[in-house]
Amino acid sequence: MNQTINKELLENLSLILKEGDIAKTKNFLIENFKSFPESVQDEITMAFMSEAIIDEANRIDAVTEMQKQGLEMMASLEKIKSSLEDELKAIDLTQGLKK
């Protein structure tokens, strides 16, 4: 890789970074990955891996929260069911006494 390509690559990256478009920046890094020095490639790889790990952890947290809410809802529904069953028993007893 010569210095001209390196300078042009960095200027293009700098312009994209100034735009603040993360998706465009990621695409640029992926498309030009092999043009970067190996040490920078390692840093890019680590950044993408870190992001993937954080995204997965957030996804797991969201799933865990949904499961927790589901269990709480099931417990609430079980209480409602029990109350309704008690009401039905009371109605049956009341009707049985009237006969």
MOPAC internal coordinates of N, CA, C and O (Angstrom, degrees):
PM7 1SCF
backbone

  N    0.0000 0     0.00 0     0.00 0    0    0    0
  C    1.4552 1     0.00 0     0.00 0    1    0    0
  C    1.5234 1   108.86 1     0.00 0    2    1    0
  O    1.2310 1   120.67 1   -50.60 1    3    2    1
  N    1.3446 1   116.33 1   129.40 1    3    2    1
  C    1.4633 1   117.50 1   179.89 1    5    3    2
  C    1.5220 1   110.46 1   -94.89 1    6    5    3
  O    1.2310 1   120.79 1   -10.39 1    7    6    5
  N    1.3390 1   116.10 1   169.61 1    7    6    5
  C    1.4666 1   121.22 1  -174.23 1    9    7    6
  C    1.5296 1   112.04 1   -67.62 1   10    9    7
  O    1.2310 1   119.67 1   149.71 1   11   10    9
  N    1.3316 1   118.24 1   -30.29 1   11   10    9
  C    1.4520 1   121.19 1  -178.94 1   13   11   10
  C    1.5281 1   110.51 1   -64.56 1   14   13   11
  O    1.2310 1   121.00 1   133.42 1   15   14   13
  N    1.3260 1   115.70 1   -46.58 1   15   14   13
  C    1.4580 1   120.38 1   178.37 1   17   15   14
  C    1.5266 1   109.21 1   -62.92 1   18   17   15
  O    1.2310 1   120.78 1   136.05 1   19   18   17
  N    1.3178 1   116.12 1   -43.95 1   19   18   17
  C    1.4567 1   120.60 1  -179.52 1   21   19   18
  C    1.5253 1   111.13 1   -60.19 1   22   21   19
  O    1.2310 1   120.61 1   134.82 1   23   22   21
  N    1.3432 1   116.43 1   -45.18 1   23   22   21
  C    1.4683 1   120.63 1  -179.66 1   25   23   22
  C    1.5229 1   110.10 1   -65.04 1   26   25   23
  O    1.2310 1   119.72 1   136.19 1   27   26   25
  N    1.3047 1   118.13 1   -43.81 1   27   26   25
  C    1.4689 1   122.03 1   179.35 1   29   27   26
  C    1.5251 1   110.87 1   -63.18 1   30   29   27
  O    1.2310 1   120.97 1   137.62 1   31   30   29
  N    1.3174 1   115.74 1   -42.38 1   31   30   29
  C    1.4581 1   121.26 1   179.20 1   33   31   30
  C    1.5279 1   110.52 1   -60.42 1   34   33   31
  O    1.2310 1   120.87 1   133.44 1   35   34   33
  N    1.3266 1   115.95 1   -46.56 1   35   34   33
  C    1.4624 1   120.36 1  -179.35 1   37   35   34
  C    1.5266 1   111.90 1   -67.20 1   38   37   35
  O    1.2310 1   120.42 1   143.41 1   39   38   37
  N    1.3329 1   116.80 1   -36.59 1   39   38   37
  C    1.4686 1   119.65 1   177.41 1   41   39   38
  C    1.5265 1   110.33 1   -64.83 1   42   41   39
  O    1.2310 1   120.49 1   137.15 1   43   42   41
  N    1.3337 1   116.67 1   -42.85 1   43   42   41
  C    1.4675 1   120.62 1   178.05 1   45   43   42
  C    1.5239 1   111.13 1   -63.41 1   46   45   43
  O    1.2310 1   120.40 1   137.08 1   47   46   45
  N    1.3201 1   116.83 1   -42.92 1   47   46   45
  C    1.4559 1   121.20 1   178.39 1   49   47   46
  C    1.5260 1   110.21 1   -62.68 1   50   49   47
  O    1.2310 1   120.48 1   137.61 1   51   50   49
  N    1.3242 1   116.69 1   -42.39 1   51   50   49
  C    1.4596 1   121.30 1   179.67 1   53   51   50
  C    1.5247 1   111.14 1   -61.24 1   54   53   51
  O    1.2310 1   120.24 1   138.51 1   55   54   53
  N    1.3277 1   117.16 1   -41.49 1   55   54   53
  C    1.4676 1   121.13 1   178.71 1   57   55   54
  C    1.5354 1   111.02 1   -63.56 1   58   57   55
  O    1.2310 1   121.18 1   137.16 1   59   58   57
  N    1.3099 1   115.34 1   -42.84 1   59   58   57
  C    1.4684 1   119.86 1  -179.65 1   61   59   58
  C    1.5320 1   110.08 1   -66.35 1   62   61   59
  O    1.2310 1   120.44 1   138.16 1   63   62   61
  N    1.3176 1   116.76 1   -41.84 1   63   62   61
  C    1.4663 1   120.41 1   178.85 1   65   63   62
  C    1.5239 1   111.17 1   -61.79 1   66   65   63
  O    1.2310 1   120.33 1   141.46 1   67   66   65
  N    1.3308 1   116.97 1   -38.54 1   67   66   65
  C    1.4696 1   120.50 1   179.01 1   69   67   66
  C    1.5218 1   111.59 1   -63.52 1   70   69   67
  O    1.2310 1   120.42 1   149.35 1   71   70   69
  N    1.3444 1   116.80 1   -30.65 1   71   70   69
  C    1.4636 1   120.77 1   177.96 1   73   71   70
  C    1.5300 1   111.18 1   -66.22 1   74   73   71
  O    1.2310 1   120.74 1   151.46 1   75   74   73
  N    1.3370 1   116.19 1   -28.54 1   75   74   73
  C    1.4643 1   120.45 1   179.45 1   77   75   74
  C    1.5195 1   114.17 1    78.77 1   78   77   75
  O    1.2310 1   120.34 1  -166.22 1   79   78   77
  N    1.3249 1   116.95 1    13.78 1   79   78   77
  C    1.4690 1   121.80 1   179.99 1   81   79   78
  C    1.5303 1   108.80 1   -89.58 1   82   81   79
  O    1.2310 1   121.19 1   -77.09 1   83   82   81
  N    1.3329 1   115.33 1   102.91 1   83   82   81
  C    1.4674 1   120.48 1  -175.28 1   85   83   82
  C    1.5224 1   111.55 1   -63.68 1   86   85   83
  O    1.2310 1   120.35 1   136.71 1   87   86   85
  N    1.3233 1   116.94 1   -43.29 1   87   86   85
  C    1.4689 1   120.02 1  -179.42 1   89   87   86
  C    1.5231 1   110.83 1   -61.95 1   90   89   87
  O    1.2310 1   120.42 1   137.92 1   91   90   89
  N    1.3221 1   116.80 1   -42.08 1   91   90   89
  C    1.4677 1   120.97 1   179.20 1   93   91   90
  C    1.5288 1   110.33 1   -65.22 1   94   93   91
  O    1.2310 1   120.75 1   140.51 1   95   94   93
  N    1.3208 1   116.18 1   -39.49 1   95   94   93
  C    1.4718 1   120.65 1   178.25 1   97   95   94
  C    1.5232 1   110.55 1   -63.18 1   98   97   95
  O    1.2310 1   120.58 1   134.58 1   99   98   97
  N    1.3374 1   116.51 1   -45.42 1   99   98   97
  C    1.4658 1   120.05 1   179.01 1  101   99   98
  C    1.5209 1   110.72 1   -60.87 1  102  101   99
  O    1.2310 1   120.75 1   134.50 1  103  102  101
  N    1.3214 1   116.17 1   -45.50 1  103  102  101
  C    1.4641 1   120.00 1   179.47 1  105  103  102
  C    1.5255 1   111.28 1   -59.95 1  106  105  103
  O    1.2310 1   120.65 1   137.77 1  107  106  105
  N    1.3243 1   116.37 1   -42.23 1  107  106  105
  C    1.4648 1   120.55 1   178.43 1  109  107  106
  C    1.5267 1   110.72 1   -60.98 1  110  109  107
  O    1.2310 1   120.70 1   134.59 1  111  110  109
  N    1.3233 1   116.27 1   -45.41 1  111  110  109
  C    1.4721 1   119.99 1  -179.50 1  113  111  110
  C    1.5271 1   111.10 1   -63.03 1  114  113  111
  O    1.2310 1   120.58 1   139.86 1  115  114  113
  N    1.3203 1   116.49 1   -40.14 1  115  114  113
  C    1.4635 1   120.31 1   179.92 1  117  115  114
  C    1.5237 1   110.57 1   -68.10 1  118  117  115
  O    1.2310 1   120.84 1   132.73 1  119  118  117
  N    1.3359 1   116.00 1   -47.27 1  119  118  117
  C    1.4623 1   120.37 1  -177.54 1  121  119  118
  C    1.5250 1   112.69 1   -64.35 1  122  121  119
  O    1.2310 1   120.38 1   148.93 1  123  122  121
  N    1.3307 1   116.88 1   -31.07 1  123  122  121
  C    1.4677 1   121.07 1  -176.15 1  125  123  122
  C    1.5251 1   113.01 1  -109.55 1  126  125  123
  O    1.2310 1   120.79 1  -164.31 1  127  126  125
  N    1.3227 1   116.10 1    15.69 1  127  126  125
  C    1.4647 1   121.55 1  -174.02 1  129  127  126
  C    1.5297 1   112.64 1   -50.28 1  130  129  127
  O    1.2310 1   120.22 1   131.40 1  131  130  129
  N    1.3050 1   117.19 1   -48.60 1  131  130  129
  C    1.4699 1   120.90 1  -175.52 1  133  131  130
  C    1.5257 1   112.91 1   -71.38 1  134  133  131
  O    1.2310 1   120.20 1   166.92 1  135  134  133
  N    1.3210 1   117.23 1   -13.08 1  135  134  133
  C    1.4637 1   120.57 1   178.73 1  137  135  134
  C    1.5203 1   112.45 1   -81.22 1  138  137  135
  O    1.2310 1   120.23 1   162.90 1  139  138  137
  N    1.3136 1   117.16 1   -17.10 1  139  138  137
  C    1.4546 1   121.19 1   179.54 1  141  139  138
  C    1.5266 1   110.35 1   -82.82 1  142  141  139
  O    1.2310 1   120.44 1   -26.49 1  143  142  141
  N    1.3298 1   116.76 1   153.51 1  143  142  141
  C    1.4658 1   119.35 1   174.18 1  145  143  142
  C    1.5297 1   110.21 1   -61.20 1  146  145  143
  O    1.2310 1   120.61 1   -23.45 1  147  146  145
  N    1.3115 1   116.44 1   156.55 1  147  146  145
  C    1.4626 1   121.33 1  -175.99 1  149  147  146
  C    1.5251 1   112.51 1   -56.78 1  150  149  147
  O    1.2310 1   120.25 1   140.85 1  151  150  149
  N    1.3221 1   117.13 1   -39.15 1  151  150  149
  C    1.4701 1   119.53 1  -179.27 1  153  151  150
  C    1.5309 1   110.69 1   -64.25 1  154  153  151
  O    1.2310 1   120.08 1   143.36 1  155  154  153
  N    1.3262 1   117.44 1   -36.64 1  155  154  153
  C    1.4556 1   121.28 1   178.42 1  157  155  154
  C    1.5334 1   109.18 1   -72.86 1  158  157  155
  O    1.2310 1   120.47 1   142.88 1  159  158  157
  N    1.3258 1   116.70 1   -37.12 1  159  158  157
  C    1.4630 1   120.07 1   175.64 1  161  159  158
  C    1.5220 1   110.23 1   -57.86 1  162  161  159
  O    1.2310 1   120.68 1   137.64 1  163  162  161
  N    1.3337 1   116.30 1   -42.36 1  163  162  161
  C    1.4710 1   120.55 1   178.28 1  165  163  162
  C    1.5275 1   110.86 1   -61.57 1  166  165  163
  O    1.2310 1   120.32 1   138.18 1  167  166  165
  N    1.3288 1   117.00 1   -41.82 1  167  166  165
  C    1.4684 1   120.73 1   179.51 1  169  167  166
  C    1.5268 1   111.25 1   -66.39 1  170  169  167
  O    1.2310 1   120.77 1   139.12 1  171  170  169
  N    1.3330 1   116.14 1   -40.88 1  171  170  169
  C    1.4697 1   120.30 1   177.95 1  173  171  170
  C    1.5246 1   109.56 1   -62.36 1  174  173  171
  O    1.2310 1   120.95 1   134.91 1  175  174  173
  N    1.3325 1   115.80 1   -45.09 1  175  174  173
  C    1.4692 1   120.45 1   179.64 1  177  175  174
  C    1.5197 1   110.71 1   -60.13 1  178  177  175
  O    1.2310 1   120.33 1   135.12 1  179  178  177
  N    1.3273 1   116.97 1   -44.88 1  179  178  177
  C    1.4692 1   120.67 1   179.69 1  181  179  178
  C    1.5250 1   111.03 1   -63.85 1  182  181  179
  O    1.2310 1   120.41 1   141.28 1  183  182  181
  N    1.3267 1   116.82 1   -38.72 1  183  182  181
  C    1.4692 1   119.69 1   179.70 1  185  183  182
  C    1.5262 1   110.53 1   -64.10 1  186  185  183
  O    1.2310 1   120.52 1   136.04 1  187  186  185
  N    1.3411 1   116.62 1   -43.96 1  187  186  185
  C    1.4672 1   119.72 1   178.81 1  189  187  186
  C    1.5273 1   111.26 1   -66.75 1  190  189  187
  O    1.2310 1   120.45 1   141.28 1  191  190  189
  N    1.3273 1   116.75 1   -38.72 1  191  190  189
  C    1.4661 1   119.77 1   178.47 1  193  191  190
  C    1.5274 1   110.73 1   -65.89 1  194  193  191
  O    1.2310 1   120.51 1   137.69 1  195  194  193
  N    1.3193 1   116.62 1   -42.31 1  195  194  193
  C    1.4718 1   120.44 1   178.59 1  197  195  194
  C    1.5166 1   110.80 1   -61.21 1  198  197  195
  O    1.2310 1   120.96 1   136.89 1  199  198  197
  N    1.3161 1   115.77 1   -43.11 1  199  198  197
  C    1.4655 1   119.73 1   178.82 1  201  199  198
  C    1.5225 1   110.82 1   -62.80 1  202  201  199
  O    1.2310 1   120.42 1   137.98 1  203  202  201
  N    1.3357 1   116.79 1   -42.02 1  203  202  201
  C    1.4682 1   120.70 1   179.76 1  205  203  202
  C    1.5301 1   110.86 1   -64.14 1  206  205  203
  O    1.2310 1   120.30 1   140.44 1  207  206  205
  N    1.3142 1   117.02 1   -39.56 1  207  206  205
  C    1.4679 1   121.09 1   179.37 1  209  207  206
  C    1.5280 1   110.22 1   -65.73 1  210  209  207
  O    1.2310 1   120.57 1   136.14 1  211  210  209
  N    1.3233 1   116.51 1   -43.86 1  211  210  209
  C    1.4675 1   120.52 1   179.00 1  213  211  210
  C    1.5242 1   110.30 1   -64.01 1  214  213  211
  O    1.2310 1   120.60 1   136.59 1  215  214  213
  N    1.3369 1   116.46 1   -43.41 1  215  214  213
  C    1.4714 1   119.93 1   178.31 1  217  215  214
  C    1.5253 1   110.88 1   -60.34 1  218  217  215
  O    1.2310 1   120.59 1   137.39 1  219  218  217
  N    1.3205 1   116.48 1   -42.61 1  219  218  217
  C    1.4723 1   120.40 1  -179.78 1  221  219  218
  C    1.5280 1   110.29 1   -65.90 1  222  221  219
  O    1.2310 1   120.40 1   138.58 1  223  222  221
  N    1.3295 1   116.84 1   -41.42 1  223  222  221
  C    1.4696 1   120.26 1   178.44 1  225  223  222
  C    1.5310 1   110.21 1   -62.56 1  226  225  223
  O    1.2310 1   120.42 1   138.50 1  227  226  225
  N    1.3304 1   116.81 1   -41.50 1  227  226  225
  C    1.4688 1   120.24 1   177.99 1  229  227  226
  C    1.5160 1   111.09 1   -64.74 1  230  229  227
  O    1.2310 1   120.57 1   141.18 1  231  230  229
  N    1.3298 1   116.52 1   -38.82 1  231  230  229
  C    1.4600 1   120.53 1   178.42 1  233  231  230
  C    1.5213 1   110.23 1   -64.17 1  234  233  231
  O    1.2310 1   120.92 1   136.66 1  235  234  233
  N    1.3292 1   115.85 1   -43.34 1  235  234  233
  C    1.4657 1   120.53 1   179.13 1  237  235  234
  C    1.5269 1   110.04 1   -63.29 1  238  237  235
  O    1.2310 1   120.44 1   138.04 1  239  238  237
  N    1.3377 1   116.76 1   -41.96 1  239  238  237
  C    1.4665 1   120.65 1   177.96 1  241  239  238
  C    1.5290 1   110.54 1   -61.08 1  242  241  239
  O    1.2310 1   120.77 1   138.58 1  243  242  241
  N    1.3343 1   116.13 1   -41.42 1  243  242  241
  C    1.4674 1   119.90 1  -179.75 1  245  243  242
  C    1.5225 1   110.52 1   -65.77 1  246  245  243
  O    1.2310 1   120.31 1   137.81 1  247  246  245
  N    1.3272 1   117.02 1   -42.19 1  247  246  245
  C    1.4656 1   120.94 1   178.92 1  249  247  246
  C    1.5252 1   109.87 1   -64.25 1  250  249  247
  O    1.2310 1   120.63 1   136.35 1  251  250  249
  N    1.3201 1   116.40 1   -43.65 1  251  250  249
  C    1.4625 1   121.22 1   179.16 1  253  251  250
  C    1.5315 1   110.39 1   -60.34 1  254  253  251
  O    1.2310 1   120.36 1   136.75 1  255  254  253
  N    1.3227 1   116.91 1   -43.25 1  255  254  253
  C    1.4641 1   120.94 1   179.29 1  257  255  254
  C    1.5282 1   110.40 1   -64.10 1  258  257  255
  O    1.2310 1   120.38 1   138.05 1  259  258  257
  N    1.3330 1   116.87 1   -41.95 1  259  258  257
  C    1.4693 1   119.93 1   178.11 1  261  259  258
  C    1.5275 1   110.59 1   -63.09 1  262  261  259
  O    1.2310 1   120.39 1   139.19 1  263  262  261
  N    1.3314 1   116.86 1   -40.81 1  263  262  261
  C    1.4681 1   120.04 1   178.48 1  265  263  262
  C    1.5240 1   110.49 1   -64.07 1  266  265  263
  O    1.2310 1   120.58 1   138.20 1  267  266  265
  N    1.3128 1   116.50 1   -41.80 1  267  266  265
  C    1.4661 1   121.17 1   178.84 1  269  267  266
  C    1.5313 1   110.18 1   -61.16 1  270  269  267
  O    1.2310 1   120.56 1   134.01 1  271  270  269
  N    1.3241 1   116.53 1   -45.99 1  271  270  269
  C    1.4542 1   120.43 1   178.94 1  273  271  270
  C    1.5292 1   110.72 1   -64.30 1  274  273  271
  O    1.2310 1   120.63 1   142.43 1  275  274  273
  N    1.3257 1   116.40 1   -37.57 1  275  274  273
  C    1.4599 1   120.07 1   177.61 1  277  275  274
  C    1.5155 1   111.64 1   -62.68 1  278  277  275
  O    1.2310 1   120.40 1   137.73 1  279  278  277
  N    1.3300 1   116.84 1   -42.27 1  279  278  277
  C    1.4647 1   120.77 1   178.45 1  281  279  278
  C    1.5268 1   111.16 1   -65.51 1  282  281  279
  O    1.2310 1   120.71 1   140.31 1  283  282  281
  N    1.3328 1   116.24 1   -39.69 1  283  282  281
  C    1.4660 1   119.75 1   177.88 1  285  283  282
  C    1.5276 1   110.45 1   -63.87 1  286  285  283
  O    1.2310 1   120.93 1   139.82 1  287  286  285
  N    1.3288 1   115.82 1   -40.18 1  287  286  285
  C    1.4591 1   119.72 1   179.09 1  289  287  286
  C    1.5226 1   110.65 1   -66.16 1  290  289  287
  O    1.2310 1   120.48 1   139.44 1  291  290  289
  N    1.3291 1   116.69 1   -40.56 1  291  290  289
  C    1.4662 1   120.35 1   178.54 1  293  291  290
  C    1.5249 1   110.12 1   -61.82 1  294  293  291
  O    1.2310 1   120.22 1   138.69 1  295  294  293
  N    1.3276 1   117.19 1   -41.31 1  295  294  293
  C    1.4672 1   120.71 1   178.85 1  297  295  294
  C    1.5289 1   110.27 1   -64.16 1  298  297  295
  O    1.2310 1   120.36 1   138.67 1  299  298  297
  N    1.3263 1   116.91 1   -41.33 1  299  298  297
  C    1.4625 1   120.40 1   177.78 1  301  299  298
  C    1.5222 1   110.79 1   -63.83 1  302  301  299
  O    1.2310 1   120.63 1   136.92 1  303  302  301
  N    1.3237 1   116.40 1   -43.08 1  303  302  301
  C    1.4629 1   120.04 1   179.44 1  305  303  302
  C    1.5328 1   111.28 1   -64.86 1  306  305  303
  O    1.2310 1   120.66 1   144.43 1  307  306  305
  N    1.3088 1   116.35 1   -35.57 1  307  306  305
  C    1.4626 1   120.43 1   178.20 1  309  307  306
  C    1.5329 1   109.99 1   -64.92 1  310  309  307
  O    1.2310 1   120.51 1   140.00 1  311  310  309
  N    1.3319 1   116.63 1   -40.00 1  311  310  309
  C    1.4650 1   120.48 1   177.34 1  313  311  310
  C    1.5234 1   110.51 1   -64.51 1  314  313  311
  O    1.2310 1   120.68 1   137.02 1  315  314  313
  N    1.3162 1   116.30 1   -42.98 1  315  314  313
  C    1.4717 1   120.26 1   178.42 1  317  315  314
  C    1.5217 1   110.02 1   -62.14 1  318  317  315
  O    1.2310 1   120.50 1   135.90 1  319  318  317
  N    1.3206 1   116.66 1   -44.10 1  319  318  317
  C    1.4617 1   121.27 1   179.10 1  321  319  318
  C    1.5241 1   110.35 1   -59.69 1  322  321  319
  O    1.2310 1   120.61 1   134.90 1  323  322  321
  N    1.3195 1   116.44 1   -45.10 1  323  322  321
  C    1.4586 1   121.06 1   179.66 1  325  323  322
  C    1.5274 1   111.28 1   -62.07 1  326  325  323
  O    1.2310 1   120.81 1   138.12 1  327  326  325
  N    1.3224 1   116.06 1   -41.88 1  327  326  325
  C    1.4765 1   120.02 1   178.10 1  329  327  326
  C    1.5187 1   110.93 1   -63.26 1  330  329  327
  O    1.2310 1   120.62 1   137.27 1  331  330  329
  N    1.3288 1   116.42 1   -42.73 1  331  330  329
  C    1.4665 1   120.07 1   179.02 1  333  331  330
  C    1.5337 1   111.34 1   -64.78 1  334  333  331
  O    1.2310 1   120.89 1   140.29 1  335  334  333
  N    1.3159 1   115.91 1   -39.71 1  335  334  333
  C    1.4721 1   119.45 1   177.85 1  337  335  334
  C    1.5211 1   110.02 1   -63.25 1  338  337  335
  O    1.2310 1   120.25 1   138.61 1  339  338  337
  N    1.3399 1   117.12 1   -41.39 1  339  338  337
  C    1.4720 1   120.98 1   177.27 1  341  339  338
  C    1.5228 1   110.75 1   -62.50 1  342  341  339
  O    1.2310 1   120.25 1   138.39 1  343  342  341
  N    1.3260 1   117.12 1   -41.61 1  343  342  341
  C    1.4669 1   121.39 1   177.92 1  345  343  342
  C    1.5250 1   110.50 1   -62.52 1  346  345  343
  O    1.2310 1   120.35 1   136.73 1  347  346  345
  N    1.3367 1   116.94 1   -43.27 1  347  346  345
  C    1.4652 1   120.44 1   178.90 1  349  347  346
  C    1.5268 1   111.34 1   -63.16 1  350  349  347
  O    1.2310 1   120.79 1   139.61 1  351  350  349
  N    1.3338 1   116.10 1   -40.39 1  351  350  349
  C    1.4655 1   119.44 1   177.51 1  353  351  350
  C    1.5299 1   110.57 1   -62.83 1  354  353  351
  O    1.2310 1   120.89 1   138.11 1  355  354  353
  N    1.3148 1   115.91 1   -41.89 1  355  354  353
  C    1.4632 1   120.73 1   179.40 1  357  355  354
  C    1.5257 1   110.08 1   -63.11 1  358  357  355
  O    1.2310 1   120.57 1   137.34 1  359  358  357
  N    1.3190 1   116.51 1   -42.66 1  359  358  357
  C    1.4758 1   120.99 1   178.99 1  361  359  358
  C    1.5168 1   109.92 1   -63.83 1  362  361  359
  O    1.2310 1   120.75 1   135.48 1  363  362  361
  N    1.3486 1   116.16 1   -44.52 1  363  362  361
  C    1.4677 1   120.13 1   179.01 1  365  363  362
  C    1.5150 1   110.60 1   -60.75 1  366  365  363
  O    1.2310 1   119.97 1   137.38 1  367  366  365
  N    1.3345 1   117.66 1   -42.62 1  367  366  365
  C    1.4713 1   121.33 1   178.99 1  369  367  366
  C    1.5194 1   111.03 1   -64.56 1  370  369  367
  O    1.2310 1   120.73 1   137.57 1  371  370  369
  N    1.3185 1   116.20 1   -42.43 1  371  370  369
  C    1.4630 1   120.60 1   179.35 1  373  371  370
  C    1.5301 1   110.12 1   -63.06 1  374  373  371
  O    1.2310 1   120.42 1   136.15 1  375  374  373
  N    1.3086 1   116.80 1   -43.85 1  375  374  373
  C    1.4547 1   120.94 1  -179.62 1  377  375  374
  C    1.5347 1   110.40 1   -68.31 1  378  377  375
  O    1.2310 1   120.22 1   144.78 1  379  378  377
  N    1.3224 1   117.18 1   -35.22 1  379  378  377
  C    1.4552 1   121.96 1   178.18 1  381  379  378
  C    1.5161 1   111.84 1   -66.37 1  382  381  379
  O    1.2310 1   120.71 1   143.89 1  383  382  381
  N    1.3287 1   116.25 1   -36.11 1  383  382  381
  C    1.4600 1   120.11 1   179.02 1  385  383  382
  C    1.5355 1   111.51 1   -72.73 1  386  385  383
  O    1.2310 1   120.09 1   152.36 1  387  386  385
  N    1.3120 1   117.43 1   -27.64 1  387  386  385
  C    1.4557 1   120.73 1  -179.78 1  389  387  386
  C    1.5173 1   112.09 1   -75.96 1  390  389  387
  O    1.2310 1   119.57 1   161.35 1  391  390  389
  N    1.2984 1   118.43 1   -18.65 1  391  390  389
  C    1.4702 1   121.03 1  -178.78 1  393  391  390
  C    1.4694 1   112.26 1   -78.82 1  394  393  391
  O    1.2310 1   120.10 1   180.00 1  395  394  393

